[in-house]
Amino acid sequence: MEKDAIKRILILNGTIVTQDLCLRQDLAIHNGIITDCGILDPALFQGYHILDATRKYVIPGGFDPHVHLALPTPAGNSCDDFISGSQAALNGGTTYFMDFVTPRRGQSLREALRLRRLEAAESITGCGLHMGISEWNPKIATEIVPCMEKEGIRSFKTYLAYRESIGIGYDDLRELMSIVGPAGGMVMVHCEDGEMISRLQKELLAEGKTRACYHAMSHPSESEVRAIERVIEISARTNCPVYIVHTSTSRGTDMIAAAKKEGIRVYAETCPHYLLLDDSVYCASLDDLQVMPYIVSPPIRGKSDQQRLWEGLADGTFDVVSTDHCPFNLHGQKDRGMHDFTKIPNGAGSIEHRLSLLFTYGVLTHKITINQFVSLVSTRPAEIFGLGDRKGKLLPGYDADIVIWDPDVNGIISVKNHLQHCDSEIYEGFQVHGRPETVILGGKIIIYPL
Ligand SMILES: [Zn+2]
């Protein structure tokens, strides 16, 4: 039988992992939807293609709510497009991701959305879009509610950094949140204080400090902490839910934890690079070409921040681990900033490695449970971004986006074998234990058991 033609699948003998439990259960899939779960009798499922998941975990497909494919920048587009990025995602067990509309200044939100949807249609996985707000004026203000009601957009993304290109100020953010909150939406914020960063960049360049390693100095922890503090306050005042992207600092994590305790509707994520890398990647003794792949914003922090982030995964401060996948080639893109670190495009890739990295360095080291792993990479992001009734769980009626996870395979991440379209790899040489054996997307087997 043609594997693409398989419409009915029975997954037997696996361990189903939910955000609460691990259960020995079977799953039946028909026409792209999970139809049954429990201990199933294969005799009652004649004509089903059987996948034996003995000694494997069966988890909902990964949901990555923060990626930037083909993001336009002065250094060219981020180098994974919707085709290569979605292939890499699937290879790593991610079956759904969310990217962004980044309107040009002066462009209407709906026009930018229309164009971005054409690009996103190339994705081979499911793909949703957040609406970026890259400037604030009365015209944009009137476009917000129609964008929600007519186009189904629920989440708006703003940058407090990058003031000269796509960033907005705190007062703008307050106005945006006072519109989005009552309309039932959510605002996502890149929390770094744009004015502080611009000032530090100018000072460093004026002192002749142009090398890549100075990027980190121009984005100090204080810049994130100050922004998170203000954003939480604005969220509370406007009663608008806020989603804080790519948290990198221990103090930022503490503030998010405190806000959650107070009942403020704040959601937060961190990313693998803040959990697994430390600021030694910016060591001044390294060659600039060695440092450039790690130029991300916020920058990678110190070991004590890393430890608090892991605690934040375990104690529920973080809802999500996303990737902020935004790779640029070292040669021809990152190296444009060879004599001026502010010209290095910011971003790195990990859409392919998120699950394996978190499983290896989180679950297998007992920093988080396997249930928390499933919650962080799939269940919670699906819920937060409005797809909690279709994705992120393995229940009858849910989309058959499923990963059969083999915990016993080992691999080494390398630029030589990744599917991500990028000439560098920030996890080069990282050992991983566990990876998808089978990936089912919308009821179709995309990655087959060997
Ligand atoms: Zn991002």
Boltz pocket constraint, residues with backbone or C-beta under 6 A from the ligand:
constraints:
  - pocket:
      binder: B
      contacts: [[A, 66], [A, 68], [A, 245], [A, 324], [A, 326]]
      max_distance: 6.0
